[in-house]
Amino acid sequence: MRPSIRVPVVPLDRVIYTSALYTHRDHSDKRILMGPNALECVRARRGEIARRARAMPRGGASRVAVLALIALATSAAPRRATADRARLPRDARDERLDDDDARLRAEEHVAYASDARSRVGLRRDGADARQWIERISESPRAYVYRNFLTREEAEATIAAARRTMRRSEVVNEADGTSKTSDERTSSGGWVSGEDSEVMANIERRVAAWTMLPRNRGETTQVMRYEAGQEYAAHDDYFHDEVNVKNGGQRAATVLMYLSDVEEGGETVFPRGTPLGGAAPEKSGVTQGNACERALRGDPNVLAVKPRRGDALLFFNVHLNGEVDERARHAGCPVVRGTKWTATRWQHVGALNIGSFARTDSQTT
């Protein structure tokens, strides 16, 4: 069985959104995770320690030790936050979006607390709804969020998309337009948080998980794959110069599974390396055999099997803003059953806001 690292769900009510990506250490200080502003986490932890210290008897040895820990956290916090912050390069990130655009600041300074908080316990149907995040690869950076969606949310998303379903298209690399292709044989539709509170809540949670605000996400695309249908290996980041003018490059992809699949339909990364596994150059995994080997359960293939409610997050760019070619992935052919997915792409910058907004001539 392929090893994975299970990490606690990030407390979404502590999330601070900016256009840079952050890392922080969890409370055990043993691993680095993608997460909220490191300084905010340290401050929250420091406040908890201070509250415990005030509750202790004066002059006790325990109180002295706790006060020493507070002093250490106070001096270390700014250095950690600065060292952990990785800014995207100028050609992938427009700093005017942070400094000059009042509308952008107003939209991104939103407290996603009660409605984005993680849920634990049992679903209405009695199924286990415990949530956790598994890191499945460092190359590309990829994570699986178990039970990200409830059964009701998955069913509502499918129902909302049915009326817009049509033959799926791909991006034409030559001019950035859309076209049909034999590489993508599914059908798809679109759902927006502007039309449904269910989708609005999902969009907020996607923003919190990716650390990229809601206004940086494209409209969610819902896909249906029948037996024999697939999506051949492709990149989610743009190769053309047209699409990046609106929001910049696609920084992250969140692929949500809306149904179980009896057989097939795995999401595979032919160039990716499973956590604790061998690189494809050594294991022999290729773009041509990845799906076949994933179907057999080969642990050397970086693959995720569709399971209703789960969500896959992977980053299409490195922390320095350069595209990650190992994020190339494929939707394997469905052998038995029907596969439903919902995909939301999060960009480096906000869409249609500030200096990333397209002009009228670019949108016609």
C-alpha positions, -999 to +999 in steps of 0.1 A: +000+000+000+014+034-010+024+054+021+008+088+027+011+114+054-021+122+072-023+157+085-050+175+105-075+197+086-064+233+087-086+254+110-102+275+083-112+303+106-075+313+110-069+317+073-054+350+060-057+354+022-029+371+002-017+367-034+015+350-022+017+314-011+026+305+025+039+276+044+037+269+082+047+243+107+020+223+124+018+223+162+043+194+165+068+214+144+077+182+126+065+189+091+060+217+067+025+221+053+008+245+028-014+266+050-023+300+065+001+328+073+027+313+096+027+345+118-010+342+124-006+305+135+022+314+159+002+343+173-028+321+179-006+295+196+011+322+217-023+335+229-033+300+240+000+296+259-005+330+275-040+322+287-028+290+303+000+309+320-024+334+336-044+306+350-014+291+369-004+301+404+022+329+406+058+319+412+054+283+402+080+266+381+054+257+355+045+294+351+082+303+346+086+277+319+055+288+301+066+324+301+099+314+287+081+296+258+061+328+252+092+348+249+107+323+225+076+323+203+076+361+203+112+364+191+109+335+165+076+343+149+086+372+126+117+354+113+097+322+106+070+341+088+095+359+066+116+328+058+086+307+050+070+332+026+076+325-011+066+352-035+057+346-071+080+363-096+069+396-112+061+380-145+035+358-128+022+382-101+011+418-104+018+435-071-006+464-080-034+439-073-024+441-036-013+477-034-036+498-056-069+480-062-094+489-035-120+466-050-097+437-049-087+443-013-124+446-003-133+413-019-103+394-005-105+406+031-133+383+040-135+362+071-144+327+061-152+313+095-185+296+104-195+287+069-161+273+059-154+255+091-146+218+087-173+193+096-168+161+117-190+133+127-216+113+108-235+122+076-272+121+075-271+088+058-250+074+086-217+072+067-184+081+082-178+118+076-145+123+094-123+146+074-085+145+070-059+155+044-034+131+029-002+144+012+003+120-017+032+135-035+058+162-033+064+162-071+039+176-080+026+190-047-006+170-043-031+163-015-063+144-011-090+158+012-112+129+024-149+137+027-145+172+014-181+171+002-212+156+017-234+133-003-260+161-004-235+185-018-224+161-045-259+153-056-269+190-056-239+198-078-248+172-103-284+183-104-274+219-110-251+210-138-274+187-158-292+215-177-259+229-190-243+196-201-227+194-235-197+179-253-165+188-234-139+211-249-102+217-245-081+249-247-067+256-282-030+263-274-027+284-306-051+312-297-066+303-263-101+295-276-120+263-268-125+234-291-136+198-291-110+171-291-107+133-292-085+136-262-115+146-241-146+125-247-167+134-217-196+158-214-196+188-191-215+217-176-210+247-153-222+256-119-216+289-100-218+301-065-238+330-077-267+307-085-266+284-055-257+287-018-244+251-019-219+260-046-210+293-028-201+273+003-180+249-017-162+277-034-154+293+000-139+260+012-119+256-020-105+291-015-096+283+021-079+250+013-058+264-016-050+297+001-062+315-030-093+337-025-126+329-041-124+356-067-094+339-082-114+308-091-129+300-125-166+289-126-167+252-114-169+227-143-188+195-138-179+165-159-196+132-166-176+102-180-195+071-192-179+037-197-150+041-222-147+079-219-115+095-207-094+127-207-059+120-221-028+134-203-028+172-203-016+202-184-040+225-165-016+255-167-020+276-199+004+274-228-011+304-246-007+341-240-044+349-241-058+332-210-031+343-187-042+379-192-072+372-171-061+363-136-026+351-146-016+314-146-037+286-131-018+281-098-039+252-084-065+227-094-091+212-070-108+181-085-138+170-065-153+135-070-191+135-071-196+098-075-181+064-068-168+045-099-170+007-099-139+003-120-115+026-138-116+064-139-085+070-119-067+104-120-031+096-128+001+117-129+025+099-154+054+122-145+046+124-108+063+105-079+042+089-052+051+098-017+078+074-006+079+058-040+102+058-070+103+085-097+087+074-130+122+074-146+131+045-123+097+027-120+090+027-158+057+046-155+049+064-187+021+084-202+012+053-222+010+028-194+000+048-163-037+041-166-032+004-172-009+001-142-032+022-120-061-001-128-040-030-115-032-011-083+005-006-090+018+015-061+045+030-083+018+051-102+007+084-086-030+078-089-062+087-071-093+065-073-126+083-076-146+082-043-176+103-037-169+133-015-131+132-018-112+161-034-078+162-050-057+193-048-025+197-069-005+228-077+003+236-113+032+260-105+062+258-082+065+282-053+087+304-075+059+308-100+073+285-127+050+259-142+054+223-128+056+199-157+051+170-134+016+182-127+005+167-161-023+143-154-050+122-171-085+109-164-083+072-171-111+055-191-141+044-170-144+006-172-177+002-152-200+028-138-203+066-144-178+091-131-189+126-121-164+153-111-163+190-104-132+210-111-123+245-099-091+262-111-076+288-089-055+315-105-025+335-093-046+368-095-082+377-093-103+372-125-117+403-142-105+426-115-077+452-115-048+450-139-055+413-147-090+422-161-093+418-199-102+447-220-133+447-243-111+439-273-096+409-255-129+394-246-146+396-280 
